Amino acid sequence: MLAAMQRLGVAHSRSRPAVSNDNPYSESLFKTLKYKPRFPLKPFADLQQARRWVTELVHWYNDEHRHSTISCVTPAQRHAQVDAQMPQARAAVYENARRKNPQRWSTRTRDWDFIDVVHLNPDSPQTKEHGAAKSEA
């Protein structure tokens, strides 16, 4: 893979040794692409076809794909700031369904609270304690 990237003029990631999350946003995007419907199985016929696929992908990712880390809204909804009431509306739908059929629901299915700050790989309590201890020294 590295040789192919070099041949194409693509710079490789310079992750630190033993660190798996140097670029968590890229890693998350790669997983999303891998499982995206209509992911191309064969090489593109030409540059125009590749550009068309990427354009469609960007539209899907930003305007259609609902992201679980931001309460199942799209990035476009988040950036337009029209997503604040959506989790409350979904919570009401789920609560209504739970009331109608309580045996179906053993636990709460999802936290529908509005997500204000997003972290792909938030610091664990141990990491925070370690960082605080280092800064005090």
Contacts in CASP RR format, 6 or more apart in sequence:
PFRMAT RR
TARGET T0000
AUTHOR 0000-0000-0000
METHOD contacts of the structure
MODEL  1
MLAAMQRLGVAHSRSRPAVSNDNPYSESLFKTLKYKPRFPLKPFADLQQA
RRWVTELVHWYNDEHRHSTISCVTPAQRHAQVDAQMPQARAAVYENARRK
NPQRWSTRTRDWDFIDVVHLNPDSPQTKEHGAAKSEA
2 12 0 8 1.000
5 11 0 8 1.000
5 12 0 8 1.000
6 12 0 8 1.000
13 22 0 8 1.000
13 23 0 8 1.000
13 26 0 8 1.000
15 22 0 8 1.000
15 23 0 8 1.000
16 22 0 8 1.000
21 27 0 8 1.000
21 120 0 8 1.000
21 121 0 8 1.000
24 120 0 8 1.000
24 121 0 8 1.000
25 120 0 8 1.000
28 120 0 8 1.000
29 61 0 8 1.000
32 61 0 8 1.000
32 65 0 8 1.000
33 39 0 8 1.000
33 57 0 8 1.000
36 57 0 8 1.000
36 60 0 8 1.000
36 65 0 8 1.000
40 53 0 8 1.000
44 50 0 8 1.000
44 53 0 8 1.000
61 75 0 8 1.000
62 74 0 8 1.000
62 75 0 8 1.000
62 76 0 8 1.000
63 74 0 8 1.000
63 76 0 8 1.000
64 74 0 8 1.000
65 74 0 8 1.000
66 72 0 8 1.000
66 73 0 8 1.000
66 74 0 8 1.000
67 73 0 8 1.000
67 74 0 8 1.000
67 75 0 8 1.000
69 115 0 8 1.000
69 118 0 8 1.000
69 120 0 8 1.000
70 78 0 8 1.000
70 83 0 8 1.000
70 115 0 8 1.000
70 118 0 8 1.000
71 83 0 8 1.000
71 86 0 8 1.000
71 87 0 8 1.000
71 90 0 8 1.000
71 112 0 8 1.000
71 113 0 8 1.000
71 114 0 8 1.000
71 115 0 8 1.000
72 86 0 8 1.000
72 87 0 8 1.000
72 90 0 8 1.000
73 83 0 8 1.000
73 86 0 8 1.000
77 83 0 8 1.000
77 86 0 8 1.000
83 114 0 8 1.000
84 114 0 8 1.000
87 112 0 8 1.000
87 113 0 8 1.000
87 114 0 8 1.000
87 115 0 8 1.000
88 112 0 8 1.000
88 114 0 8 1.000
90 112 0 8 1.000
91 112 0 8 1.000
94 109 0 8 1.000
94 110 0 8 1.000
94 112 0 8 1.000
97 104 0 8 1.000
97 105 0 8 1.000
98 104 0 8 1.000
98 105 0 8 1.000
END
